[in-house]
């Protein structure tokens, strides 16, 4: 699944709300991959940057800049 960042509420990107963790955990539980596309450089939170970094190191959740990159990541095993 590919979702544009603009379709997600800003509270998702505030990790203290736990929205991101709760939603993304559902994707993991059901063994579904997701890529969120957009510009994440606007966020200054170190914890969010670390979260994005760790997600991008995995195989299921990706924060990427464009659809082409999202498709590449989601196609990897």
C-alpha positions, -999 to +999 in steps of 0.1 A: +000+000+000+012+035-008-001+065+010+007+101+004+018+120+035-008+147+027-036+122+033-024+116+069-033+139+098-004+158+113-010+141+147+004+109+131+038+125+129+037+135+166+049+103+182+036+113+216+001+107+203+010+070+196-012+072+165+017+062+142+027+032+164-009+019+167-017+022+130+016+008+117+015-021+142-017-032+124+002-034+091+029-055+108+003-078+125-014-085+092+019-088+073+012-059+050+038-035+036+032+002+035+051+031+020+043+067+030+055+092+004+063+128+010+088+153+023+097+144+059+126+169+061+102+195+075+100+176+109+126+186+135+118+159+161+148+137+167+125+108+179+105+110+146+136+111+125+149+081+144+116+063+139+116+070+102+152+058+100+145+025+118+114+019+097+133+024+065+159-002+076+132-028+079+112-047+053+076-036+059+073+002+066+089+029+045+090+067+045+101+077+010+101+108-012+083+096-043+061+068-057+089+052-078+110+048-047+080+034-028+073+008-055+110-003-054+109-007-016+076-025-015+088-049-043+119-060-023+117-092-003 
